[in-house]
């Protein structure tokens, strides 16, 4: 699959086949791609915590507050992305420039994870609605949980939806 094909077919999966486990080699490919994601000063200010089995189910429950993300319980893999401290150079740049590089870097690594999941024939969904304190306790992590990505096989009847996006001229200005 080339990148354009990945971009066309990747969508947020909300209909997982809970009977199908994700093969370790596919998960390894996703994590290897995540490792290559660019980040400010190459600092990679995040930790990826891969959860399977009962831990994945507990993390999924911690994303379901107020009735949200009910589908997450069926995803066999939950990847928790925690925000780690900046490297010294990235911290200086963030302070001087007033940019939140860690949030940008987390977004980039999340895009790499979901793109590679698509290339591996898997579904994924990024979940920002989560209970940080519960997830930290479940995963034994010290730093804030910023994002959870569900990974698994979509059910056979989960069809590719039409992409509703802004027109290119609403997004791009060329000078």
Phi, psi and omega in degrees: 000128175273174186297320179299321178294320177298314181298324180287328187258343180289131175212162177289118181274126177233025183211075184274149173271100185291348181274352183250120177279155175273127180294143182302321181295328176288319177295320177299320178295320178298314182292325177295320177294318179301321180299333182270357181298138177291152177208159181303126180054023181057028187281339182042067185279054181208160174235133177259118178251114183269122183243133178227170175060221182296327178297318178299319180295320178294318176297316179304315179300328180284359175252004188257015180305143178057030175081010181279159168052037182301331181293338187300331182298335182273349179281126184286344180232135173236125176253116178268127176255115179259145178273119180261168178295154175294157163288165181300317182290320178292323178297317178297313179300318180297319181291313182294317185266349180068030179253145177265078185297328181297317178297320177298314182297321177295320176298319180293313181296325177296321178296318177298317180298312183289326177294315180292325176301317178298315179300332180272003179081021182249157174265159179207159175208134178270128181243115177261347177273105185205161177258098184305311183299317180295316182294320177301318180293314181301315187268350182065040181253146184273325189263159186302134172280121183254336185202145172238134176244121176276142180224136176175182177275133174288150174297152183304327183273005179279098186273155176295125181270155173296138178275122177260105183228160174296155174294150183303324181287347174275342184254336189235134171238127178248132182234000000 
